[in-house]
Amino acid sequence: MTYLTENLPQALIIFGLLALSIEVIILGFSTFVLFFLGLSLIASGSFMYFGLVEPNLLNAAWINGLLTAVLALLLWKPLKAMQAQQDTKPVESDFAEISFTLEQDLTESNQVHYQYSGIQWQIKSKSDLPKGTHVKVVEKSVGILWVAPVE
């Protein structure tokens, strides 16, 4: 314990980096508490290292409590907004590039299935397609492959 108190600025910076690493690497930036704490630990350690604040445990506790609260008030809404953004474009993959020939007529009333990769997929199309039509997968959802005729 005396080693930590004798080297308090460096210890605070190390603990701050550790808190930030846990928040980003392990928790995936899902909670902001460790992020705010890590930033405040680094800032208070830097203040003490450069002699702006006397390095003792009481000062470290006060500065970290105050900085954590201020950072939470300032950064909560922008970080929450950043986390809420979603990308709505469809995922492109090689899976959607498969093509095959229909073995049955594909209509709204007729359920057609296709065996692919060990799974029995239901085939759907926006228009009726006759048997023997060469089709390609244009969209996929859970258990369903949407197809269109190959041009």
CYANA upper distance limits for C-alpha pairs under 8 A (distance plus 0.5 A):
  1 MET  CA      5 THR  CA      6.96
  2 THR  CA      6 GLU  CA      6.45
  3 TYR  CA      7 ASN  CA      6.67
  4 LEU  CA      8 LEU  CA      5.92
  4 LEU  CA     11 ALA  CA      6.66
  5 THR  CA     56 ASN  CA      7.53
  5 THR  CA     57 LEU  CA      7.77
  7 ASN  CA     11 ALA  CA      6.64
  8 LEU  CA     12 LEU  CA      6.53
  8 LEU  CA     45 GLY  CA      7.75
  8 LEU  CA     55 PRO  CA      6.86
  8 LEU  CA     56 ASN  CA      7.64
  8 LEU  CA     57 LEU  CA      8.36
  9 PRO  CA     13 ILE  CA      6.85
  9 PRO  CA     44 SER  CA      8.00
  9 PRO  CA     45 GLY  CA      4.62
  9 PRO  CA     46 SER  CA      7.03
  9 PRO  CA     47 PHE  CA      8.43
  9 PRO  CA     48 MET  CA      5.97
  9 PRO  CA     49 TYR  CA      5.76
  9 PRO  CA     55 PRO  CA      7.22
 10 GLN  CA     14 ILE  CA      6.67
 10 GLN  CA     45 GLY  CA      6.84
 10 GLN  CA     49 TYR  CA      7.87
 11 ALA  CA     15 PHE  CA      6.57
 11 ALA  CA     45 GLY  CA      8.02
 12 LEU  CA     16 GLY  CA      6.51
 12 LEU  CA     41 LEU  CA      5.82
 12 LEU  CA     42 ILE  CA      6.72
 12 LEU  CA     44 SER  CA      7.73
 12 LEU  CA     45 GLY  CA      5.48
 13 ILE  CA     17 LEU  CA      6.70
 13 ILE  CA     41 LEU  CA      6.42
 13 ILE  CA     42 ILE  CA      4.91
 13 ILE  CA     43 ALA  CA      8.17
 13 ILE  CA     44 SER  CA      8.41
 13 ILE  CA     45 GLY  CA      5.71
 13 ILE  CA     46 SER  CA      7.64
 14 ILE  CA     18 LEU  CA      6.64
 14 ILE  CA     42 ILE  CA      8.14
 15 PHE  CA     19 ALA  CA      6.61
 15 PHE  CA     38 GLY  CA      7.67
 15 PHE  CA     41 LEU  CA      7.39
 15 PHE  CA     42 ILE  CA      8.35
 16 GLY  CA     20 LEU  CA      6.71
 16 GLY  CA     37 LEU  CA      7.48
 16 GLY  CA     38 GLY  CA      4.38
 16 GLY  CA     39 LEU  CA      6.76
 16 GLY  CA     40 SER  CA      7.80
 16 GLY  CA     41 LEU  CA      5.22
 16 GLY  CA     42 ILE  CA      5.57
 17 LEU  CA     21 SER  CA      6.55
 17 LEU  CA     38 GLY  CA      6.71
 17 LEU  CA     42 ILE  CA      7.60
 18 LEU  CA     22 ILE  CA      6.70
 18 LEU  CA     38 GLY  CA      7.92
 19 ALA  CA     23 GLU  CA      6.67
 19 ALA  CA     34 LEU  CA      6.07
 19 ALA  CA     35 PHE  CA      7.32
 19 ALA  CA     37 LEU  CA      7.62
 19 ALA  CA     38 GLY  CA      5.47
 20 LEU  CA     24 VAL  CA      6.62
 20 LEU  CA     34 LEU  CA      6.87
 20 LEU  CA     35 PHE  CA      5.91
 20 LEU  CA     38 GLY  CA      5.69
 20 LEU  CA     39 LEU  CA      7.97
 21 SER  CA     25 ILE  CA      6.10
 21 SER  CA     26 ILE  CA      7.96
 22 ILE  CA     26 ILE  CA      5.59
 22 ILE  CA     27 LEU  CA      6.88
 22 ILE  CA     34 LEU  CA      8.20
 23 GLU  CA     27 LEU  CA      5.48
 23 GLU  CA     28 GLY  CA      6.73
 23 GLU  CA     29 PHE  CA      5.92
 23 GLU  CA     30 SER  CA      8.06
 23 GLU  CA     31 THR  CA      7.67
 23 GLU  CA     32 PHE  CA      8.04
 23 GLU  CA     34 LEU  CA      6.26
 23 GLU  CA     35 PHE  CA      6.61
 24 VAL  CA     28 GLY  CA      5.23
 24 VAL  CA     29 PHE  CA      5.31
 25 ILE  CA     29 PHE  CA      8.19
 27 LEU  CA     31 THR  CA      7.72
 29 PHE  CA     35 PHE  CA      8.41
 31 THR  CA     35 PHE  CA      8.20
 32 PHE  CA     36 PHE  CA      6.70
 32 PHE  CA     76 TRP  CA      8.31
 33 VAL  CA     37 LEU  CA      6.67
 33 VAL  CA     72 ALA  CA      8.46
 34 LEU  CA     38 GLY  CA      6.26
 35 PHE  CA     39 LEU  CA      6.71
 36 PHE  CA     40 SER  CA      6.69
 36 PHE  CA     68 THR  CA      5.89
 36 PHE  CA     71 LEU  CA      6.51
 36 PHE  CA     72 ALA  CA      6.76
 37 LEU  CA     41 LEU  CA      6.57
 37 LEU  CA     64 ASN  CA      7.79
 37 LEU  CA     68 THR  CA      6.02
 38 GLY  CA     42 ILE  CA      6.73
 39 LEU  CA     43 ALA  CA      6.62
 39 LEU  CA     68 THR  CA      8.23
 40 SER  CA     44 SER  CA      6.46
 40 SER  CA     63 ILE  CA      8.27
 40 SER  CA     64 ASN  CA      5.91
 40 SER  CA     67 LEU  CA      5.85
 40 SER  CA     68 THR  CA      6.06
 40 SER  CA     71 LEU  CA      8.29
 41 LEU  CA     45 GLY  CA      6.45
 41 LEU  CA     64 ASN  CA      6.62
 42 ILE  CA     46 SER  CA      6.58
 43 ALA  CA     47 PHE  CA      6.68
 44 SER  CA     48 MET  CA      6.72
 44 SER  CA     60 ALA  CA      7.16
 44 SER  CA     63 ILE  CA      6.77
 44 SER  CA     64 ASN  CA      7.04
 45 GLY  CA     49 TYR  CA      6.47
 45 GLY  CA     60 ALA  CA      8.46
 46 SER  CA     50 PHE  CA      6.65
 47 PHE  CA     51 GLY  CA      6.78
 47 PHE  CA     52 LEU  CA      5.62
 47 PHE  CA     53 VAL  CA      6.30
 48 MET  CA     52 LEU  CA      6.32
 48 MET  CA     53 VAL  CA      5.41
 48 MET  CA     54 GLU  CA      6.51
 48 MET  CA     55 PRO  CA      5.79
 49 TYR  CA     55 PRO  CA      8.29
 51 GLY  CA     55 PRO  CA      8.50
 53 VAL  CA     59 ASN  CA      8.05
 54 GLU  CA     59 ASN  CA      7.60
 55 PRO  CA     59 ASN  CA      7.35
 55 PRO  CA     60 ALA  CA      7.68
 56 ASN  CA     60 ALA  CA      6.75
 57 LEU  CA     61 ALA  CA      6.62
 58 LEU  CA     62 TRP  CA      6.79
 59 ASN  CA     63 ILE  CA      6.44
 60 ALA  CA     64 ASN  CA      6.44
 61 ALA  CA     65 GLY  CA      6.55
 62 TRP  CA     66 LEU  CA      6.61
 63 ILE  CA     67 LEU  CA      6.37
 64 ASN  CA     68 THR  CA      6.28
 65 GLY  CA     69 ALA  CA      6.79
 66 LEU  CA     70 VAL  CA      6.69
 67 LEU  CA     71 LEU  CA      6.42
 68 THR  CA     72 ALA  CA      6.54
 69 ALA  CA     73 LEU  CA      6.71
 70 VAL  CA     74 LEU  CA      6.65
 71 LEU  CA     75 LEU  CA      6.22
 71 LEU  CA     76 TRP  CA      8.26
 72 ALA  CA     76 TRP  CA      5.81
 75 LEU  CA     79 LEU  CA      6.49
 76 TRP  CA     80 LYS  CA      6.49
 77 LYS  CA     81 ALA  CA      6.55
 78 PRO  CA     82 MET  CA      6.65
 79 LEU  CA     83 GLN  CA      6.62
 80 LYS  CA     84 ALA  CA      6.71
 81 ALA  CA     85 GLN  CA      7.17
 92 GLU  CA     96 ALA  CA      7.88
 93 SER  CA     97 GLU  CA      7.98
 94 ASP  CA     98 ILE  CA      8.09
 96 ALA  CA    137 VAL  CA      5.89
 96 ALA  CA    138 VAL  CA      6.75
 96 ALA  CA    139 GLU  CA      7.14
 96 ALA  CA    140 LYS  CA      7.66
 97 GLU  CA    136 LYS  CA      7.29
 97 GLU  CA    137 VAL  CA      6.63
 97 GLU  CA    138 VAL  CA      8.06
 98 ILE  CA    136 LYS  CA      6.38
 98 ILE  CA    137 VAL  CA      6.41
 99 SER  CA    134 HIS  CA      7.64
 99 SER  CA    135 VAL  CA      6.01
 99 SER  CA    136 LYS  CA      4.52
 99 SER  CA    137 VAL  CA      6.72
100 PHE  CA    134 HIS  CA      6.20
100 PHE  CA    135 VAL  CA      6.10
100 PHE  CA    136 LYS  CA      6.97
101 THR  CA    131 LYS  CA      8.40
101 THR  CA    132 GLY  CA      6.07
101 THR  CA    133 THR  CA      6.00
101 THR  CA    134 HIS  CA      4.77
101 THR  CA    135 VAL  CA      6.49
102 LEU  CA    106 LEU  CA      8.24
102 LEU  CA    130 PRO  CA      8.14
102 LEU  CA    131 LYS  CA      5.79
102 LEU  CA    132 GLY  CA      5.53
102 LEU  CA    133 THR  CA      6.02
102 LEU  CA    134 HIS  CA      6.96
102 LEU  CA    135 VAL  CA      7.66
103 GLU  CA    131 LYS  CA      5.93
103 GLU  CA    132 GLY  CA      6.47
104 GLN  CA    112 VAL  CA      7.34
104 GLN  CA    130 PRO  CA      7.56
104 GLN  CA    131 LYS  CA      5.07
104 GLN  CA    132 GLY  CA      7.85
105 ASP  CA    110 ASN  CA      7.92
105 ASP  CA    112 VAL  CA      8.31
105 ASP  CA    128 ASP  CA      8.18
105 ASP  CA    129 LEU  CA      6.50
105 ASP  CA    130 PRO  CA      4.98
105 ASP  CA    131 LYS  CA      4.92
106 LEU  CA    110 ASN  CA      6.70
106 LEU  CA    111 GLN  CA      7.74
106 LEU  CA    112 VAL  CA      6.87
106 LEU  CA    123 ILE  CA      8.38
106 LEU  CA    124 LYS  CA      7.82
106 LEU  CA    125 SER  CA      7.93
106 LEU  CA    128 ASP  CA      6.05
106 LEU  CA    129 LEU  CA      5.51
106 LEU  CA    130 PRO  CA      6.65
106 LEU  CA    131 LYS  CA      7.66
107 THR  CA    111 GLN  CA      7.93
107 THR  CA    125 SER  CA      8.30
107 THR  CA    127 SER  CA      7.89
107 THR  CA    128 ASP  CA      5.23
107 THR  CA    129 LEU  CA      7.18
108 GLU  CA    124 LYS  CA      8.27
108 GLU  CA    128 ASP  CA      7.69
111 GLN  CA    122 GLN  CA      7.55
111 GLN  CA    123 ILE  CA      7.83
112 VAL  CA    122 GLN  CA      6.42
112 VAL  CA    123 ILE  CA      5.96
112 VAL  CA    124 LYS  CA      8.10
113 HIS  CA    120 GLN  CA      6.70
113 HIS  CA    121 TRP  CA      5.86
113 HIS  CA    122 GLN  CA      4.94
113 HIS  CA    123 ILE  CA      6.04
114 TYR  CA    120 GLN  CA      6.17
114 TYR  CA    121 TRP  CA      5.64
114 TYR  CA    122 GLN  CA      6.91
114 TYR  CA    123 ILE  CA      7.19
115 GLN  CA    119 ILE  CA      6.12
115 GLN  CA    120 GLN  CA      5.07
115 GLN  CA    121 TRP  CA      6.62
116 TYR  CA    120 GLN  CA      7.03
116 TYR  CA    121 TRP  CA      7.54
120 GLN  CA    143 GLY  CA      8.24
121 TRP  CA    143 GLY  CA      5.83
121 TRP  CA    144 ILE  CA      6.05
121 TRP  CA    145 LEU  CA      6.96
122 GLN  CA    143 GLY  CA      6.75
122 GLN  CA    144 ILE  CA      5.32
122 GLN  CA    145 LEU  CA      6.74
123 ILE  CA    144 ILE  CA      6.39
123 ILE  CA    145 LEU  CA      5.56
123 ILE  CA    146 TRP  CA      6.48
123 ILE  CA    147 VAL  CA      7.49
124 LYS  CA    144 ILE  CA      7.49
124 LYS  CA    145 LEU  CA      6.76
124 LYS  CA    146 TRP  CA      5.34
124 LYS  CA    147 VAL  CA      6.76
125 SER  CA    129 LEU  CA      8.26
125 SER  CA    146 TRP  CA      5.92
125 SER  CA    147 VAL  CA      5.77
125 SER  CA    148 ALA  CA      6.85
126 LYS  CA    148 ALA  CA      8.29
129 LEU  CA    133 THR  CA      7.23
129 LEU  CA    149 PRO  CA      8.39
133 THR  CA    149 PRO  CA      7.21
134 HIS  CA    149 PRO  CA      6.41
134 HIS  CA    150 VAL  CA      6.35
135 VAL  CA    147 VAL  CA      6.50
135 VAL  CA    148 ALA  CA      5.88
135 VAL  CA    149 PRO  CA      4.73
135 VAL  CA    150 VAL  CA      5.56
136 LYS  CA    147 VAL  CA      5.89
136 LYS  CA    148 ALA  CA      6.18
136 LYS  CA    149 PRO  CA      6.81
136 LYS  CA    150 VAL  CA      6.48
137 VAL  CA    145 LEU  CA      6.78
137 VAL  CA    146 TRP  CA      6.25
137 VAL  CA    147 VAL  CA      4.93
137 VAL  CA    148 ALA  CA      7.12
138 VAL  CA    145 LEU  CA      8.29
138 VAL  CA    146 TRP  CA      6.35
138 VAL  CA    147 VAL  CA      5.92
138 VAL  CA    148 ALA  CA      7.01
139 GLU  CA    145 LEU  CA      6.73
139 GLU  CA    146 TRP  CA      5.52
139 GLU  CA    147 VAL  CA      7.50
140 LYS  CA    144 ILE  CA      6.36
140 LYS  CA    145 LEU  CA      5.18
140 LYS  CA    146 TRP  CA      6.35
141 SER  CA    145 LEU  CA      7.08
